[in-house]
Amino acid sequence: MSFENAAVTKGLMLGIALTSVAAGIFDLKHYLNLQLVPHISKYHQYWRLLVHSLLCGSSSDLILVELFLYNVGICIERAFGSVKYASFLIISAVTTMLVSFVALLLAQLTPVTSSLFNNIPPGPIAIMSALLYQYMRLVPPAYHFRIFGVGMSDKVWVYAIAAQLAVTRMPEKLLPTAVGLLAGYLYRSDFLQLKSWRISPRLVRFAETWVKPLLGETQPVRRTNRVLPETRAQTEARRRAAALDEEEVVTTARNPPAGRNRGSRGSATATPTPHRTSRAGEDAQDADTTNGGGGMVRQWMTELASGARPVAGAAGTVRAPTEAEIGTLTSMFPDLEREVILGVLQRR
C-alpha cells in the first residue's frame, strides 16, 4: 500500500509525528492533558480542548496512531476523496471536542463518574474512533479465515490496533473512544446534515500549491498480479492444465503411401492449409485443457484439427446432434462452417 491519492493522510501522519516529538523534546507534555477540574473549571484553560487531540502523549500511542492511520485513513480517503476526507476530519474534530466537553460536565453529576471520567489523555483517540466507524461501514473484508474454529477477516488486525489504543489507559480512554464512535455515527447517518459541508476552494488551492509539494511524491508501488491466495479448485485446475501441456502432441495428419504418390503424379491432392491446421490444433488443445480433458471433447477436437470433412461410412451410424453440442463447438471454432461441425458430431 502506498500514499497514492492519500495526501491528506500522509500530511496528518507527518503532522502528528512532528508535533508529538516536538512536545517531548521541549517538555510540553504536561500541557496536553484535558481535565475539567481544575484546568477548565478553575483556570479556564479552554485551549486544552483543541490542543489535547492534536498530538500523542507517549511513543506507544504515537506508533499505534500511525499504524491505524496507515491502514484505515488511506482507505477512507480513497473512498471519500481528499476534499471530503479533509472536511470529515475537521467536522469530527469539532464534534468530538464539543461532545467531550459536554460528557465531562455530565460526568460530574455523580461522585463515581466524576472520579473516573475527569481526565482525557492526549491524543487523537476520538478522531480515530470516528474513522474506525467509517471503516466498519465502508470497507469490505478482503478475505476470511478461521482460528480455532472462530471465523475472522483481514479487518481483525485494524480492530486489534484500535483496541490497543482504547485499553492502554483505562478507563480514561473509554470516554473519547465512545465520543468518537458517536461522532462517526452522526456523520454517517447525516442526522445533522454534516455530509454536504466542504472546506473552501481557496483553502484547497492553498494546500495544493504550498502544502502538497512539501509532502513529496505519492507514486504508487508496483503491484503483483496475484494478490489473493488461490482456491483449491483453481490449484487443481492449474495442475491439470500443466499436466496436459507436458503430454506429447500427436499429429493427426496422415502421410500418403509412397507407392500412391508415385502412381498419381499428375493428379492434384487436396491438403489442408498448414496455418489453418495448426491453428485448429492449438484451439483444440486449449479447449481440451480448459474442459479437463474429456474423451468425447478430445475426439471432436482431433477430428476438427485434421482438416478433413468427416462423412459416415457404410457401416457407420449417423446420429442427430443436439443444439447444445453444436453451440459448444461453434463457440470454440467460430471460423468453421456448420456443415463441418455437423459432420463431426454425426460420426460415431
C-alpha positions as semicolon CSV with decimal commas, in nm:
position;residue;x (nm);y (nm);z (nm)
1;M;0,000;0,000;0,000
2;S;0,125;0,347;-0,085
3;F;0,007;0,704;-0,031
4;E;-0,138;0,726;-0,381
5;N;-0,448;0,951;-0,369
6;A;-0,397;0,989;0,009
7;A;-0,208;1,316;0,051
8;V;-0,424;1,429;0,345
9;T;-0,350;1,111;0,541
10;K;0,020;1,148;0,472
11;G;0,019;1,508;0,591
12;L;-0,182;1,412;0,902
13;M;0,062;1,136;0,991
14;L;0,361;1,367;0,948
15;G;0,194;1,644;1,146
16;I;0,104;1,421;1,442
17;A;0,453;1,270;1,447
18;L;0,631;1,608;1,434
19;T;0,415;1,774;1,700
20;S;0,442;1,473;1,932
21;V;0,821;1,459;1,903
22;A;0,848;1,836;1,948
23;A;0,633;1,822;2,263
24;G;0,860;1,555;2,406
25;I;1,179;1,742;2,319
26;F;1,065;2,074;2,466
27;D;0,898;1,911;2,770
28;L;0,546;2,032;2,691
29;K;0,353;1,711;2,760
30;H;0,208;1,842;3,085
31;Y;0,007;2,093;2,879
32;L;-0,165;1,820;2,681
33;N;-0,396;1,663;2,939
34;L;-0,759;1,774;2,947
35;Q;-0,907;1,789;3,298
36;L;-1,234;1,952;3,379
37;V;-1,119;2,016;3,735
38;P;-0,912;2,228;3,771
39;H;-0,793;2,315;3,417
40;I;-1,129;2,433;3,282
41;S;-1,346;2,493;3,588
42;K;-1,084;2,684;3,787
43;Y;-0,821;2,815;3,544
44;H;-1,047;2,844;3,237
45;Q;-0,789;2,691;3,004
46;Y;-1,030;2,623;2,720
47;W;-0,747;2,597;2,467
48;R;-0,679;2,248;2,605
49;L;-0,998;2,129;2,433
50;L;-0,828;2,185;2,098
51;V;-0,467;2,105;2,181
52;H;-0,516;1,767;2,352
53;S;-0,630;1,597;2,027
54;L;-0,350;1,728;1,803
55;L;-0,063;1,510;1,928
56;C;0,015;1,197;2,127
57;G;0,143;1,193;2,482
58;S;0,355;0,877;2,459
59;S;0,562;0,695;2,199
60;S;0,344;0,383;2,218
61;D;0,033;0,584;2,137
62;L;0,217;0,754;1,852
63;I;0,314;0,421;1,692
64;L;-0,041;0,285;1,723
65;V;-0,193;0,603;1,579
66;E;0,047;0,596;1,284
67;L;-0,033;0,230;1,213
68;F;-0,403;0,299;1,241
69;L;-0,390;0,594;1,001
70;Y;-0,182;0,397;0,751
71;N;-0,428;0,106;0,745
72;V;-0,755;0,298;0,784
73;G;-0,700;0,659;0,680
74;I;-0,573;0,572;0,331
75;C;-0,877;0,352;0,260
76;I;-1,123;0,614;0,382
77;E;-0,955;0,897;0,190
78;R;-0,959;0,698;-0,133
79;A;-1,327;0,622;-0,079
80;F;-1,423;0,981;0,011
81;G;-1,179;1,183;-0,193
82;S;-0,922;1,419;-0,044
83;V;-1,153;1,722;-0,012
84;K;-1,439;1,530;0,152
85;Y;-1,193;1,343;0,374
86;A;-1,034;1,667;0,498
87;S;-1,382;1,808;0,562
88;F;-1,472;1,495;0,755
89;L;-1,163;1,530;0,976
90;I;-1,248;1,890;1,059
91;I;-1,610;1,805;1,135
92;S;-1,500;1,511;1,350
93;A;-1,251;1,726;1,543
94;V;-1,509;1,995;1,617
95;T;-1,785;1,745;1,702
96;T;-1,568;1,536;1,934
97;M;-1,436;1,848;2,109
98;L;-1,788;1,973;2,188
99;V;-1,926;1,632;2,281
100;S;-1,624;1,560;2,503
101;F;-1,677;1,884;2,692
102;V;-2,045;1,805;2,745
103;A;-1,959;1,450;2,855
104;L;-1,712;1,580;3,112
105;L;-1,979;1,810;3,251
106;L;-2,231;1,527;3,275
107;A;-1,975;1,303;3,444
108;Q;-1,961;1,544;3,739
109;L;-2,316;1,464;3,841
110;T;-2,218;1,159;4,048
111;P;-1,906;1,104;4,260
112;V;-1,819;0,775;4,087
113;T;-1,825;0,911;3,731
114;S;-1,652;1,234;3,835
115;S;-1,354;1,037;3,966
116;L;-1,341;0,804;3,664
117;F;-1,402;1,050;3,378
118;N;-1,240;1,373;3,493
119;N;-0,931;1,342;3,274
120;I;-0,896;1,281;2,898
121;P;-0,543;1,178;2,795
122;P;-0,378;1,349;2,497
123;G;-0,408;1,201;2,152
124;P;-0,650;1,195;1,857
125;I;-0,837;0,898;2,005
126;A;-1,182;1,042;1,934
127;I;-1,095;1,124;1,572
128;M;-0,950;0,773;1,524
129;S;-1,273;0,623;1,660
130;A;-1,476;0,830;1,412
131;L;-1,253;0,698;1,134
132;L;-1,298;0,345;1,266
133;Y;-1,676;0,375;1,235
134;Q;-1,644;0,479;0,870
135;Y;-1,404;0,189;0,811
136;M;-1,651;-0,055;0,963
137;R;-1,932;0,067;0,738
138;L;-1,749;0,131;0,410
139;V;-1,457;-0,109;0,366
140;P;-1,548;-0,474;0,295
141;P;-1,320;-0,759;0,408
142;A;-1,072;-0,887;0,151
143;Y;-1,057;-1,247;0,278
144;H;-1,179;-1,465;0,565
145;F;-1,001;-1,725;0,776
146;R;-1,056;-1,933;1,088
147;I;-0,851;-1,967;1,406
148;F;-0,957;-2,250;1,637
149;G;-1,293;-2,260;1,459
150;V;-1,360;-1,887;1,502
151;G;-1,431;-1,705;1,175
152;M;-1,234;-1,385;1,117
153;S;-1,143;-1,149;0,833
154;D;-0,846;-0,933;0,745
155;K;-1,011;-0,640;0,926
156;V;-0,938;-0,801;1,261
157;W;-0,587;-0,652;1,261
158;V;-0,728;-0,300;1,237
159;Y;-0,966;-0,375;1,522
160;A;-0,673;-0,506;1,728
161;I;-0,486;-0,176;1,683
162;A;-0,797;0,021;1,779
163;A;-0,847;-0,198;2,087
164;Q;-0,489;-0,136;2,199
165;L;-0,546;0,238;2,163
166;A;-0,857;0,215;2,378
167;V;-0,727;-0,007;2,660
168;T;-0,380;0,139;2,718
169;R;-0,517;0,383;2,978
170;M;-0,849;0,254;3,101
171;P;-1,098;0,395;3,189
172;E;-0,967;0,737;3,083
173;K;-0,967;0,650;2,711
174;L;-1,311;0,496;2,725
175;L;-1,481;0,836;2,708
176;P;-1,302;0,967;2,393
177;T;-1,350;0,629;2,223
178;A;-1,726;0,639;2,281
179;V;-1,741;1,006;2,177
180;G;-1,556;0,929;1,852
181;L;-1,788;0,641;1,763
182;L;-2,085;0,870;1,828
183;A;-1,936;1,139;1,603
184;G;-1,879;0,884;1,328
185;Y;-2,237;0,766;1,358
186;L;-2,372;1,121;1,340
187;Y;-2,170;1,191;1,026
188;R;-2,263;0,863;0,859
189;S;-2,634;0,891;0,935
190;D;-2,634;1,258;0,824
191;F;-2,865;1,336;1,115
192;L;-2,721;1,687;1,149
193;Q;-2,673;1,745;0,772
194;L;-2,294;1,739;0,800
195;K;-2,207;1,543;0,486
196;S;-2,270;1,831;0,250
197;W;-2,020;2,067;0,414
198;R;-1,683;2,112;0,238
199;I;-1,381;2,327;0,308
200;S;-1,348;2,641;0,100
201;P;-1,194;2,621;-0,250
202;R;-0,939;2,887;-0,153
203;L;-0,808;2,665;0,125
204;V;-0,795;2,371;-0,115
205;R;-0,592;2,571;-0,370
206;F;-0,360;2,695;-0,095
207;A;-0,298;2,339;0,026
208;E;-0,236;2,209;-0,326
209;T;0,003;2,495;-0,405
210;W;0,206;2,525;-0,085
211;V;0,148;2,222;0,138
212;K;0,127;1,931;-0,107
213;P;0,476;1,990;-0,257
214;L;0,623;1,966;0,094
215;L;0,483;1,616;0,138
216;G;0,680;1,474;-0,154
217;E;0,570;1,242;-0,429
218;T;0,296;0,985;-0,375
219;Q;0,380;0,744;-0,655
220;P;0,206;0,405;-0,648
221;V;0,412;0,097;-0,574
222;R;0,436;-0,190;-0,819
223;R;0,152;-0,434;-0,758
224;T;0,177;-0,803;-0,828
225;N;-0,073;-0,987;-1,044
226;R;-0,152;-1,242;-0,775
227;V;-0,266;-1,073;-0,457
228;L;-0,506;-1,322;-0,303
229;P;-0,433;-1,692;-0,241
230;E;-0,572;-1,942;-0,489
231;T;-0,866;-2,162;-0,403
232;R;-0,835;-2,538;-0,403
233;A;-1,034;-2,571;-0,727
234;Q;-0,808;-2,319;-0,904
235;T;-0,498;-2,504;-0,785
236;E;-0,627;-2,839;-0,913
237;A;-0,724;-2,686;-1,248
238;R;-0,379;-2,532;-1,286
239;R;-0,214;-2,868;-1,212
240;R;-0,429;-3,048;-1,467
241;A;-0,350;-2,782;-1,727
242;A;0,023;-2,815;-1,659
243;A;0,000;-3,195;-1,689
244;L;-0,182;-3,170;-2,023
245;D;0,078;-2,926;-2,153
246;E;0,352;-3,177;-2,079
247;E;0,183;-3,455;-2,281
248;E;0,325;-3,547;-2,621
249;V;0,144;-3,379;-2,908
250;V;0,037;-3,636;-3,167
251;T;-0,035;-3,502;-3,513
252;T;-0,350;-3,629;-3,681
253;A;-0,249;-3,566;-4,045
254;R;-0,165;-3,891;-4,228
255;N;0,116;-3,910;-4,480
256;P;0,007;-4,078;-4,809
257;P;0,187;-4,406;-4,905
258;A;0,496;-4,376;-5,122
259;G;0,358;-4,601;-5,398
260;R;0,040;-4,400;-5,427
261;N;0,237;-4,078;-5,466
262;R;0,445;-4,230;-5,745
263;G;0,140;-4,368;-5,926
264;S;-0,056;-4,047;-5,923
265;R;0,198;-3,786;-6,025
266;G;-0,038;-3,591;-6,248
267;S;-0,331;-3,588;-6,008
268;A;-0,363;-3,298;-5,767
269;T;-0,403;-3,393;-5,398
270;A;-0,607;-3,169;-5,168
271;T;-0,412;-3,099;-4,850
272;P;-0,529;-2,879;-4,564
273;T;-0,370;-2,541;-4,519
274;P;-0,083;-2,564;-4,264
275;H;-0,180;-2,237;-4,094
276;R;-0,541;-2,341;-4,051
277;T;-0,446;-2,692;-3,933
278;S;-0,201;-2,564;-3,673
279;R;-0,446;-2,301;-3,554
280;A;-0,724;-2,556;-3,518
281;G;-0,485;-2,787;-3,330
282;E;-0,389;-2,514;-3,087
283;D;-0,755;-2,425;-3,029
284;A;-0,834;-2,791;-2,972
285;Q;-0,554;-2,827;-2,718
286;D;-0,663;-2,512;-2,530
287;A;-1,026;-2,623;-2,523
288;D;-0,923;-2,971;-2,404
289;T;-0,713;-2,821;-2,126
290;T;-0,995;-2,592;-2,014
291;N;-1,260;-2,864;-2,003
292;G;-1,047;-3,106;-1,807
293;G;-0,961;-3,349;-2,093
294;G;-1,294;-3,526;-2,156
295;G;-1,284;-3,816;-2,402
296;M;-1,567;-3,702;-2,626
297;V;-1,441;-3,345;-2,644
298;R;-1,091;-3,473;-2,724
299;Q;-1,230;-3,679;-3,012
300;W;-1,416;-3,377;-3,152
301;M;-1,103;-3,165;-3,130
302;T;-0,895;-3,429;-3,309
303;E;-1,141;-3,463;-3,595
304;L;-1,171;-3,087;-3,639
305;A;-0,794;-3,042;-3,626
306;S;-0,743;-3,294;-3,908
307;G;-0,898;-3,052;-4,155
308;A;-1,096;-3,324;-4,337
309;R;-1,473;-3,316;-4,378
310;P;-1,589;-3,631;-4,195
311;V;-1,859;-3,846;-4,355
312;A;-2,013;-4,156;-4,201
313;G;-1,905;-4,478;-4,371
314;A;-2,119;-4,762;-4,500
315;A;-2,107;-4,947;-4,170
316;G;-2,120;-4,631;-3,957
317;T;-2,425;-4,492;-3,788
318;V;-2,542;-4,135;-3,821
319;R;-2,700;-3,966;-3,522
320;A;-2,868;-3,628;-3,485
321;P;-2,653;-3,395;-3,274
322;T;-2,817;-3,171;-3,017
323;E;-2,814;-2,794;-3,032
324;A;-2,605;-2,781;-2,713
325;E;-2,325;-2,981;-2,879
326;I;-2,343;-2,769;-3,192
327;G;-2,334;-2,449;-2,986
328;T;-2,032;-2,573;-2,786
329;L;-1,822;-2,646;-3,096
330;T;-1,942;-2,331;-3,272
331;S;-1,824;-2,118;-2,979
332;M;-1,488;-2,299;-2,985
333;F;-1,439;-2,273;-3,361
334;P;-1,632;-1,974;-3,497
335;D;-1,443;-1,987;-3,830
336;L;-1,563;-2,337;-3,925
337;E;-1,875;-2,396;-4,125
338;R;-2,182;-2,553;-3,972
339;E;-2,164;-2,850;-4,213
340;V;-1,818;-2,946;-4,088
341;I;-1,932;-2,930;-3,725
342;L;-2,242;-3,140;-3,807
343;G;-2,028;-3,397;-3,984
344;V;-1,801;-3,434;-3,680
345;L;-2,094;-3,470;-3,442
346;Q;-2,276;-3,722;-3,666
347;R;-1,983;-3,965;-3,677
348;R;-1,975;-4,231;-3,408
